[in-house]
Amino acid sequence: MGKILNFGSLNIDRVYRVEHFVRPGETISSRGYQCFPGGKGLNQSIAAARAGAPVFHAGTVGTDGDFLAELLRESGADIRYVRKTDGMTGHALIQVNDEGENCIILYQGTNFDNDTAYMEQVLSDFGTGDILLLQNEISNLSYLLKRGKEKGMRIMLNPSPMDAGLAGEDLSGVSWLMLNETEGCALTGEQEPERIMRALLSRYPEMQVVLTLGGEGAMMGGGEQLLHQPCFRVKTVDTTAAGDTFTGYFAAAVLEGKNAQDALRLAAAAAALAVSEEGAAVSIPVRQQAETLLKKSGY
């Protein structure tokens, strides 16, 4: 069946509840503090593992990041490739005000300590047929794209967060591009989903493009195929992990041989369950929950 290698970010989200955002020269007291596991890499590995896929996570944490690796392990991911250094784990300082708005300071930390020698060591255990799952939150992404293609791995890329470097990257080795409308617009200059899809497929005719559309579901194009997947209607509580849950479940479904429509359907069901709960990693459902929702919906 192959396996999934997710070379991805591992973050700590530190959330401070405040009356208002701190102003220049001002010192204020926080009304509350919470610490959460985070990072798109971590979330996607947890989603794929809870979907039942053999997932191996690679990435670097600092002395404060042991609980992130432990959460991955508890969720079913293999953490033998997670590396620990003396640095500080990547993290976000998040202020949330009384109106629910937030402002965020990101620190890359050990997510940008991933050197090519370490990457080669990990990649030596993977090859043709395996899926290399990537985001844009770690160092040396270009190297991973190049080496994954050379090794014959099937690359699934979530180009988030989008930046100028990634916009200019050669993505010809990517098998599945998983992105939202904002990221699609940044890559193509187009606004409408169908135009984004056509522009990407014209540039990369061998690629499968999966475009998530929020409340409108998702669409997937590649070759002569264009599929639409509506979202499952649930009460939305927190959308934080929706995209990562969708990507992780889609990767798991593809790995086990599901066809494109069934993979989209499973991913959409899992994402719906994630948005119906608070939190990011903690909201990602297990496979049985997603299957139950599919049955209730007549699939």
ZAFIKE-364010 format. One record per residue (C-alpha): residue number from 0; residue in three letters; z, y, x. Coordinates in steps of 0.2 Angstrom, whole numbers. Last residue first. Example, Ala and Ser with C-alpha at 12.3 -4.5 7.8 and 13.67 -1.06 7.14 Angstrom:
// residues 2
{1; "SER"; {36; -5; 68}},
{0; "ALA"; {39; -22; 62}},
***
This chain:
// residues 299
{298; "TYR"; {7; 36; -116}},
{297; "GLY"; {14; 41; -133}},
{296; "SER"; {25; 55; -129}},
{295; "LYS"; {41; 45; -130}},
{294; "LYS"; {33; 32; -118}},
{293; "LEU"; {28; 46; -106}},
{292; "LEU"; {46; 53; -107}},
{291; "THR"; {53; 36; -103}},
{290; "GLU"; {42; 34; -88}},
{289; "ALA"; {48; 50; -81}},
{288; "GLN"; {66; 45; -84}},
{287; "GLN"; {63; 28; -76}},
{286; "ARG"; {55; 36; -60}},
{285; "VAL"; {70; 47; -56}},
{284; "PRO"; {71; 65; -60}},
{283; "ILE"; {72; 80; -49}},
{282; "SER"; {85; 92; -55}},
{281; "VAL"; {97; 90; -41}},
{280; "ALA"; {83; 95; -28}},
{279; "ALA"; {80; 112; -37}},
{278; "GLY"; {94; 118; -48}},
{277; "GLU"; {96; 118; -67}},
{276; "GLU"; {88; 106; -79}},
{275; "SER"; {73; 106; -91}},
{274; "VAL"; {62; 112; -77}},
{273; "ALA"; {64; 95; -68}},
{272; "LEU"; {60; 85; -83}},
{271; "ALA"; {44; 94; -86}},
{270; "ALA"; {39; 91; -68}},
{269; "ALA"; {42; 72; -70}},
{268; "ALA"; {31; 72; -85}},
{267; "ALA"; {17; 82; -76}},
{266; "ALA"; {17; 71; -61}},
{265; "LEU"; {16; 55; -72}},
{264; "ARG"; {1; 63; -81}},
{263; "LEU"; {-8; 69; -66}},
{262; "ALA"; {-6; 51; -58}},
{261; "ASP"; {-13; 43; -74}},
{260; "GLN"; {-28; 55; -74}},
{259; "ALA"; {-32; 52; -55}},
{258; "ASN"; {-31; 33; -56}},
{257; "LYS"; {-15; 25; -50}},
{256; "GLY"; {-16; 16; -33}},
{255; "GLU"; {2; 15; -28}},
{254; "LEU"; {-1; 29; -15}},
{253; "VAL"; {-9; 40; -28}},
{252; "ALA"; {6; 39; -39}},
{251; "ALA"; {18; 43; -25}},
{250; "ALA"; {8; 58; -20}},
{249; "PHE"; {8; 64; -38}},
{248; "TYR"; {27; 62; -39}},
{247; "GLY"; {30; 72; -24}},
{246; "THR"; {17; 86; -29}},
{245; "PHE"; {24; 88; -47}},
{244; "THR"; {42; 88; -41}},
{243; "ASP"; {38; 101; -28}},
{242; "GLY"; {29; 112; -41}},
{241; "ALA"; {43; 111; -54}},
{240; "ALA"; {58; 113; -42}},
{239; "THR"; {62; 131; -46}},
{238; "THR"; {57; 131; -64}},
{237; "ASP"; {75; 132; -71}},
{236; "VAL"; {79; 130; -90}},
{235; "THR"; {63; 127; -99}},
{234; "LYS"; {65; 118; -115}},
{233; "VAL"; {52; 104; -115}},
{232; "ARG"; {34; 103; -120}},
{231; "PHE"; {24; 91; -108}},
{230; "CYS"; {11; 101; -98}},
{229; "PRO"; {-7; 98; -102}},
{228; "GLN"; {-18; 88; -89}},
{227; "HIS"; {-36; 93; -87}},
{226; "LEU"; {-48; 83; -77}},
{225; "LEU"; {-65; 88; -68}},
{224; "GLN"; {-74; 74; -60}},
{223; "GLU"; {-92; 76; -52}},
{222; "GLY"; {-85; 76; -34}},
{221; "GLY"; {-68; 83; -35}},
{220; "GLY"; {-58; 93; -48}},
{219; "MET"; {-40; 92; -55}},
{218; "MET"; {-32; 103; -68}},
{217; "ALA"; {-14; 107; -72}},
{216; "GLY"; {-3; 111; -86}},
{215; "GLU"; {-5; 128; -96}},
{214; "GLY"; {14; 132; -95}},
{213; "GLY"; {12; 133; -76}},
{212; "LEU"; {-6; 131; -71}},
{211; "THR"; {-6; 119; -57}},
{210; "LEU"; {-22; 117; -47}},
{209; "VAL"; {-26; 100; -40}},
{208; "VAL"; {-41; 100; -28}},
{207; "GLN"; {-49; 84; -22}},
{206; "MET"; {-59; 87; -6}},
{205; "GLU"; {-75; 80; 0}},
{204; "PRO"; {-85; 96; -6}},
{203; "TYR"; {-74; 108; 4}},
{202; "ARG"; {-82; 125; 2}},
{201; "SER"; {-90; 122; -14}},
{200; "LEU"; {-75; 113; -20}},
{199; "LEU"; {-64; 128; -16}},
{198; "ALA"; {-75; 140; -25}},
{197; "ARG"; {-78; 129; -40}},
{196; "MET"; {-59; 127; -42}},
{195; "ILE"; {-55; 145; -40}},
{194; "ARG"; {-69; 149; -53}},
{193; "GLU"; {-62; 137; -65}},
{192; "PRO"; {-44; 144; -63}},
{191; "GLU"; {-49; 162; -65}},
{190; "GLN"; {-44; 175; -52}},
{189; "GLU"; {-55; 172; -37}},
{188; "GLY"; {-52; 179; -20}},
{187; "THR"; {-54; 161; -13}},
{186; "LEU"; {-39; 156; -3}},
{185; "ALA"; {-27; 170; -9}},
{184; "CYS"; {-33; 167; -27}},
{183; "GLY"; {-29; 148; -26}},
{182; "GLU"; {-12; 152; -19}},
{181; "THR"; {-8; 163; -34}},
{180; "GLU"; {-16; 150; -46}},
{179; "ASN"; {-5; 135; -39}},
{178; "LEU"; {-9; 123; -26}},
{177; "MET"; {-11; 105; -21}},
{176; "LEU"; {-25; 101; -10}},
{175; "TRP"; {-29; 83; -9}},
{174; "SER"; {-39; 75; 5}},
{173; "VAL"; {-37; 88; 18}},
{172; "GLY"; {-48; 86; 34}},
{171; "SER"; {-60; 100; 29}},
{170; "LEU"; {-45; 112; 28}},
{169; "ASP"; {-50; 123; 43}},
{168; "GLU"; {-37; 137; 43}},
{167; "GLY"; {-41; 155; 39}},
{166; "ALA"; {-30; 157; 24}},
{165; "LEU"; {-16; 147; 33}},
{164; "GLY"; {-15; 160; 46}},
{163; "ALA"; {-15; 174; 33}},
{162; "ASP"; {0; 167; 24}},
{161; "MET"; {3; 156; 9}},
{160; "PRO"; {20; 149; 7}},
{159; "SER"; {15; 136; 2}},
{158; "PRO"; {-2; 128; 5}},
{157; "ASN"; {3; 111; -2}},
{156; "LEU"; {-7; 99; 8}},
{155; "MET"; {-10; 80; 5}},
{154; "ILE"; {-19; 72; 20}},
{153; "ARG"; {-25; 55; 20}},
{152; "MET"; {-23; 48; 38}},
{151; "GLY"; {-38; 44; 48}},
{150; "LYS"; {-29; 47; 65}},
{149; "GLU"; {-41; 61; 69}},
{148; "LYS"; {-37; 69; 52}},
{147; "GLY"; {-19; 68; 54}},
{146; "ARG"; {-20; 75; 72}},
{145; "LYS"; {-30; 91; 66}},
{144; "LEU"; {-19; 95; 51}},
{143; "LEU"; {-3; 91; 61}},
{142; "TYR"; {-9; 103; 75}},
{141; "SER"; {-13; 117; 63}},
{140; "LEU"; {5; 115; 55}},
{139; "ASN"; {13; 119; 72}},
{138; "SER"; {29; 126; 65}},
{137; "ILE"; {36; 122; 48}},
{136; "GLU"; {36; 130; 31}},
{135; "ASN"; {17; 128; 26}},
{134; "GLN"; {18; 112; 17}},
{133; "LEU"; {12; 94; 22}},
{132; "LEU"; {11; 76; 16}},
{131; "LEU"; {2; 64; 28}},
{130; "ILE"; {-3; 49; 17}},
{129; "ASP"; {-5; 32; 25}},
{128; "GLY"; {-22; 23; 24}},
{127; "THR"; {-27; 25; 42}},
{126; "GLY"; {-12; 28; 53}},
{125; "PHE"; {7; 30; 56}},
{124; "ASP"; {20; 25; 69}},
{123; "SER"; {12; 36; 83}},
{122; "LEU"; {13; 51; 71}},
{121; "VAL"; {32; 52; 74}},
{120; "GLN"; {31; 53; 93}},
{119; "GLU"; {15; 64; 92}},
{118; "MET"; {25; 76; 81}},
{117; "TYR"; {40; 77; 94}},
{116; "ALA"; {27; 81; 108}},
{115; "THR"; {19; 94; 97}},
{114; "ASP"; {35; 104; 94}},
{113; "ASN"; {45; 106; 78}},
{112; "ASP"; {57; 120; 82}},
{111; "PHE"; {51; 131; 68}},
{110; "ASN"; {60; 122; 55}},
{109; "THR"; {75; 124; 66}},
{108; "GLY"; {78; 142; 60}},
{107; "GLN"; {65; 149; 49}},
{106; "TYR"; {77; 162; 42}},
{105; "LEU"; {72; 169; 25}},
{104; "ILE"; {80; 184; 16}},
{103; "ILE"; {79; 184; -2}},
{102; "CYS"; {80; 196; -17}},
{101; "ASN"; {84; 189; -34}},
{100; "GLU"; {83; 195; -52}},
{99; "GLY"; {95; 187; -65}},
{98; "GLU"; {99; 203; -73}},
{97; "ASP"; {117; 203; -67}},
{96; "ASN"; {110; 201; -49}},
{95; "VAL"; {106; 186; -38}},
{94; "GLN"; {106; 189; -19}},
{93; "ILE"; {99; 175; -9}},
{92; "LEU"; {101; 171; 10}},
{91; "ALA"; {89; 158; 14}},
{90; "HIS"; {90; 145; 27}},
{89; "GLY"; {82; 135; 42}},
{88; "THR"; {95; 125; 51}},
{87; "MET"; {104; 133; 66}},
{86; "GLY"; {100; 127; 83}},
{85; "ASP"; {109; 113; 93}},
{84; "THR"; {96; 100; 88}},
{83; "LYS"; {95; 86; 75}},
{82; "ARG"; {79; 76; 72}},
{81; "VAL"; {73; 68; 56}},
{80; "TYR"; {62; 53; 60}},
{79; "ARG"; {74; 39; 55}},
{78; "ILE"; {76; 48; 38}},
{77; "ASP"; {69; 35; 26}},
{76; "ALA"; {69; 43; 9}},
{75; "GLY"; {78; 34; -6}},
{74; "SER"; {88; 48; -14}},
{73; "GLU"; {104; 45; -4}},
{72; "ARG"; {94; 46; 12}},
{71; "LEU"; {86; 62; 8}},
{70; "LEU"; {104; 69; 3}},
{69; "GLU"; {111; 63; 19}},
{68; "ALA"; {97; 72; 29}},
{67; "LEU"; {102; 88; 20}},
{66; "PHE"; {120; 85; 22}},
{65; "ASP"; {118; 85; 41}},
{64; "GLY"; {111; 102; 42}},
{63; "ASP"; {124; 113; 50}},
{62; "THR"; {122; 107; 68}},
{61; "GLY"; {103; 110; 66}},
{60; "VAL"; {90; 102; 56}},
{59; "THR"; {72; 96; 62}},
{58; "GLY"; {59; 88; 52}},
{57; "ALA"; {51; 71; 48}},
{56; "HIS"; {53; 62; 31}},
{55; "PHE"; {47; 44; 28}},
{54; "VAL"; {43; 40; 10}},
{53; "PRO"; {40; 23; 3}},
{52; "ALA"; {37; 28; -15}},
{51; "GLY"; {48; 24; -30}},
{50; "ALA"; {46; 40; -40}},
{49; "ARG"; {64; 45; -33}},
{48; "ALA"; {56; 44; -16}},
{47; "ALA"; {41; 55; -20}},
{46; "ALA"; {53; 68; -28}},
{45; "ILE"; {65; 68; -14}},
{44; "SER"; {51; 70; -1}},
{43; "GLN"; {44; 84; -11}},
{42; "ASN"; {61; 93; -12}},
{41; "LEU"; {65; 91; 7}},
{40; "GLY"; {48; 98; 12}},
{39; "LYS"; {48; 112; 0}},
{38; "GLY"; {65; 118; 7}},
{37; "GLY"; {82; 117; -1}},
{36; "PRO"; {99; 110; -2}},
{35; "PHE"; {111; 122; -11}},
{34; "CYS"; {126; 133; -7}},
{33; "GLN"; {134; 143; -20}},
{32; "TYR"; {144; 159; -20}},
{31; "GLY"; {151; 171; -33}},
{30; "ARG"; {156; 188; -37}},
{29; "SER"; {150; 195; -20}},
{28; "SER"; {159; 210; -14}},
{27; "ILE"; {149; 225; -8}},
{26; "THR"; {145; 235; 8}},
{25; "GLU"; {133; 249; 7}},
{24; "GLY"; {123; 257; 22}},
{23; "PRO"; {106; 253; 14}},
{22; "ARG"; {109; 246; -4}},
{21; "VAL"; {116; 229; -8}},
{20; "PHE"; {107; 222; -24}},
{19; "HIS"; {117; 224; -39}},
{18; "GLU"; {132; 216; -48}},
{17; "VAL"; {131; 202; -36}},
{16; "ARG"; {130; 183; -36}},
{15; "TYR"; {127; 176; -18}},
{14; "VAL"; {116; 161; -16}},
{13; "ARG"; {115; 152; 1}},
{12; "ASP"; {100; 140; 1}},
{11; "ILE"; {100; 128; 16}},
{10; "ASN"; {83; 122; 22}},
{9; "LEU"; {74; 107; 28}},
{8; "SER"; {55; 109; 30}},
{7; "GLY"; {42; 95; 30}},
{6; "PHE"; {33; 82; 40}},
{5; "ASN"; {31; 70; 25}},
{4; "LEU"; {25; 53; 30}},
{3; "ILE"; {20; 43; 15}},
{2; "LYS"; {17; 24; 16}},
{1; "GLY"; {3; 12; 15}},
{0; "MET"; {0; 0; 0}},
***
